[in-house]
Amino acid sequence: MRVRYRDLGTMPYEECWRLQRQLFDAMLARKSAAGEAVPGSCAACNREDDGADSNAGECAGDLLIVEHPAVYTLGKSGRESNMLVSEEFLRTKGAEFHRIDRGGDITFHGPGQIVGYPILDLGLTGHSLKEYVAAIEESVIETVAAYGIAAGRIAGASGVWIDEKTQRARKICAIGVRASRYVTMHGFALNVATDLSWFDYINPCGFTDRGVTSIERETGRPTDMDDVKRRLRDALSKNLNVKIYKI
């Protein structure tokens, strides 16, 4: 099973949202036309076929990787009170604000953060939604471990945390997804070299007693974004049991 990978560089949130929505809607349309159990395929997957995978033509979807200019997003079940400043104030700081249809509360995206949007058909990958989220979490845990950072989970709080069993618990990666007919959208945001002062304007993910962190904050040294992306892509490929390839 294959997944197409696109590194979009830096892209405004709204532009990326339109692309994500196009891919999501197209996948739902293909499922409706072909039937829920019929594997998807695409010419790109077939062109990349090296003959080693009997399912080489089967395409489970796309993985978009991007950095956004400063933007805050509020999930459909989130509380606007977790935004601690006005939208007008954010505009003076050069940040945008969007209400969106993912799960979770409010979060920040900005430079130095790897945002991943997997648009996948879980009917093809064979994952439940719970297993899918766990696979993303595990991939991030493995990625940050390569930089000497021990991370884990907190029951009832999605994402990846440092010192998760202590009063110093802080989030290094937020996760918020949406799924319709087992097709996913939205995804995760891993802080690599993010300016963490942006989080001062919100209760991150709705929490008032837990902080945020980044790879660079934890290690105290510069981190190569391309290296993190490579490690993350490899971990996602392993934990989702798909072959992720660039187009």
C-alpha positions as CSV (number, residue, x, y, z in Angstrom):
1,M,0.0,0.0,0.0
2,R,1.4,3.4,-1.0
3,V,1.0,7.0,0.1
4,R,2.1,10.0,-1.9
5,Y,4.3,12.5,-0.1
6,R,4.4,16.2,-0.8
7,D,6.6,18.7,1.0
8,L,4.8,22.0,0.4
9,G,7.4,24.2,2.0
10,T,5.8,27.3,3.5
11,M,2.1,27.8,2.6
12,P,-0.7,30.0,4.0
13,Y,-3.2,28.0,6.1
14,E,-6.2,28.7,3.9
15,E,-4.4,27.8,0.7
16,C,-3.3,24.5,2.2
17,W,-6.8,23.9,3.6
18,R,-8.2,24.1,0.0
19,L,-5.7,21.6,-1.2
20,Q,-6.4,19.3,1.7
21,R,-10.2,19.6,1.1
22,Q,-9.8,18.8,-2.6
23,L,-7.9,15.6,-1.9
24,F,-10.4,14.6,0.8
25,D,-13.4,15.2,-1.4
26,A,-11.8,13.4,-4.4
27,M,-11.1,10.4,-2.3
28,L,-14.7,10.3,-1.0
29,A,-15.9,10.6,-4.5
30,R,-13.7,7.7,-5.7
31,K,-15.1,5.6,-2.8
32,S,-18.6,6.4,-3.8
33,A,-18.0,5.5,-7.4
34,A,-16.0,2.4,-6.9
35,G,-17.5,0.9,-3.7
36,E,-16.1,1.0,-0.2
37,A,-14.0,-2.1,-0.5
38,V,-12.3,-1.3,-3.8
39,P,-8.7,-0.2,-3.5
40,G,-7.8,3.1,-5.0
41,S,-5.1,3.5,-7.6
42,C,-3.4,6.3,-9.4
43,A,-1.0,6.7,-12.3
44,A,1.6,8.2,-10.1
45,C,1.7,5.1,-7.9
46,N,2.0,2.8,-10.9
47,R,4.8,4.9,-12.4
48,E,6.7,4.5,-9.1
49,D,6.2,0.7,-9.1
50,D,9.5,-1.1,-8.6
51,G,8.0,-4.5,-8.9
52,A,8.7,-5.4,-5.3
53,D,5.3,-4.8,-3.9
54,S,2.3,-6.8,-5.1
55,N,0.0,-3.9,-4.0
56,A,2.2,-1.3,-5.7
57,G,-0.7,0.1,-7.7
58,E,-2.9,0.6,-4.6
59,C,-2.9,4.1,-3.3
60,A,-4.1,4.8,0.2
61,G,-3.9,8.6,-0.1
62,D,-1.6,11.5,0.5
63,L,0.7,12.9,3.2
64,L,1.1,16.7,3.0
65,I,4.0,18.3,5.1
66,V,4.0,22.0,5.4
67,E,5.0,25.0,7.5
68,H,2.4,27.7,8.0
69,P,2.8,31.4,8.6
70,A,1.5,32.3,12.1
71,V,-2.1,31.0,12.5
72,Y,-4.4,29.8,15.2
73,T,-7.0,27.2,14.6
74,L,-10.0,26.3,16.7
75,G,-11.6,22.9,16.5
76,K,-15.4,22.4,16.2
77,S,-15.7,21.4,19.9
78,G,-13.2,24.0,21.1
79,R,-14.0,26.9,23.4
80,E,-13.4,30.4,22.1
81,S,-12.5,31.4,25.7
82,N,-9.3,29.5,25.2
83,M,-8.2,32.3,22.8
84,L,-6.9,34.8,25.4
85,V,-6.7,37.8,23.0
86,S,-8.9,39.3,20.3
87,E,-8.7,38.5,16.6
88,E,-7.8,42.2,16.1
89,F,-4.8,41.8,18.4
90,L,-3.7,38.8,16.5
91,R,-3.8,40.7,13.2
92,T,-1.5,43.4,14.7
93,K,1.0,40.5,15.4
94,G,0.7,39.2,11.8
95,A,-1.3,36.1,12.8
96,E,-4.5,34.7,11.4
97,F,-7.4,32.9,13.1
98,H,-9.6,30.1,11.6
99,R,-12.5,28.0,13.0
100,I,-12.2,24.5,11.5
101,D,-13.9,21.1,11.5
102,R,-11.3,18.9,13.2
103,G,-11.5,17.5,16.7
104,G,-9.7,19.2,19.6
105,D,-9.5,22.7,20.9
106,I,-7.3,25.6,19.9
107,T,-3.7,25.4,18.7
108,F,-1.0,27.4,16.9
109,H,0.8,26.8,13.7
110,G,3.8,28.7,12.6
111,P,7.4,28.8,11.3
112,G,9.7,26.1,12.8
113,Q,6.8,23.7,13.1
114,I,6.2,20.6,11.0
115,V,2.5,20.3,10.2
116,G,1.4,17.0,8.7
117,Y,-1.9,16.4,6.9
118,P,-2.5,12.7,6.1
119,I,-5.5,12.3,3.8
120,L,-5.8,8.5,4.0
121,D,-8.4,5.8,3.4
122,L,-8.2,3.8,6.6
123,G,-10.4,1.2,4.9
124,L,-7.3,0.4,2.8
125,T,-4.6,0.7,5.4
126,G,-6.7,-1.4,7.8
127,H,-6.6,0.9,10.8
128,S,-9.4,2.0,13.1
129,L,-9.4,5.7,13.9
130,K,-8.0,4.9,17.4
131,E,-5.2,2.9,15.8
132,Y,-4.4,5.6,13.3
133,V,-4.0,8.3,16.0
134,A,-1.9,5.9,18.0
135,A,0.3,5.3,15.0
136,I,0.9,9.0,14.5
137,E,1.7,9.4,18.2
138,E,4.2,6.5,18.1
139,S,5.8,7.9,15.0
140,V,6.4,11.2,16.8
141,I,7.7,9.5,19.9
142,E,10.2,7.6,17.8
143,T,11.2,10.7,15.9
144,V,12.0,12.8,18.9
145,A,13.8,9.9,20.6
146,A,16.4,10.2,17.8
147,Y,17.3,13.6,19.4
148,G,17.5,12.1,22.9
149,I,14.0,13.2,24.0
150,A,11.9,10.7,25.9
151,A,8.2,11.4,25.1
152,G,4.9,9.6,25.8
153,R,1.2,9.8,26.0
154,I,-1.3,11.1,28.6
155,A,-4.6,9.2,28.9
156,G,-7.5,11.3,27.6
157,A,-5.2,13.9,26.1
158,S,-4.2,13.3,22.5
159,G,-0.8,14.3,21.2
160,V,2.8,13.6,22.4
161,W,4.1,14.9,25.7
162,I,7.3,15.3,27.6
163,D,7.4,14.4,31.3
164,E,3.9,13.2,30.8
165,K,3.6,11.7,34.3
166,T,4.7,14.8,36.2
167,Q,3.5,18.3,37.0
168,R,5.9,19.6,34.3
169,A,4.0,17.8,31.5
170,R,4.4,19.8,28.2
171,K,3.2,19.0,24.7
172,I,5.7,18.7,21.8
173,C,3.2,17.6,19.2
174,A,-0.6,18.3,18.9
175,I,-2.9,16.0,17.1
176,G,-6.4,16.8,15.8
177,V,-8.1,14.8,13.1
178,R,-11.4,14.4,11.3
179,A,-12.6,11.3,9.5
180,S,-15.6,10.6,7.2
181,R,-16.3,7.1,5.9
182,Y,-12.8,6.2,7.1
183,V,-11.1,9.0,5.1
184,T,-8.9,11.2,7.3
185,M,-8.0,14.9,7.2
186,H,-6.2,17.4,9.4
187,G,-3.4,15.8,11.4
188,F,-0.5,16.7,13.6
189,A,1.8,19.6,14.4
190,L,5.3,18.9,15.7
191,N,7.3,21.8,17.3
192,V,10.8,21.7,16.1
193,A,12.1,25.3,16.3
194,T,8.9,27.0,16.9
195,D,8.8,30.4,18.7
196,L,6.9,29.2,21.7
197,S,5.9,32.7,22.8
198,W,3.0,32.4,20.3
199,F,1.4,29.9,22.7
200,D,1.1,32.6,25.4
201,Y,-2.0,34.0,23.7
202,I,-4.0,30.7,24.1
203,N,-4.7,27.9,26.4
204,P,-3.0,25.3,24.2
205,C,-5.5,22.5,23.3
206,G,-7.7,23.9,26.0
207,F,-5.2,23.1,28.9
208,T,-4.5,25.7,31.5
209,D,-2.1,23.6,33.6
210,R,0.2,22.1,30.9
211,G,2.8,23.8,28.8
212,V,4.3,23.4,25.3
213,T,7.8,22.7,24.1
214,S,9.9,22.0,21.0
215,I,12.8,19.8,20.0
216,E,15.1,22.7,20.1
217,R,13.9,23.8,23.6
218,E,14.5,20.3,24.9
219,T,17.9,19.7,23.3
220,G,19.3,23.3,23.5
221,R,20.7,23.1,20.1
222,P,19.7,23.8,16.5
223,T,17.8,21.1,14.7
224,D,17.8,20.4,10.9
225,M,14.1,20.5,9.7
226,D,14.8,18.2,6.7
227,D,16.4,15.6,9.1
228,V,13.3,15.7,11.3
229,K,11.0,15.3,8.2
230,R,13.0,12.3,7.0
231,R,12.9,10.6,10.4
232,L,9.2,11.4,10.8
233,R,8.3,10.1,7.3
234,D,10.2,6.8,7.9
235,A,8.5,6.3,11.2
236,L,5.0,7.0,9.7
237,S,5.8,4.5,6.9
238,K,6.6,1.8,9.5
239,N,3.8,2.4,11.9
240,L,1.1,2.9,9.3
241,N,2.5,0.0,7.3
242,V,2.6,1.9,4.0
243,K,5.3,2.9,1.6
244,I,5.5,6.7,1.5
245,Y,7.1,8.2,-1.6
246,K,7.7,11.7,-3.0
247,I,5.9,13.0,-6.0
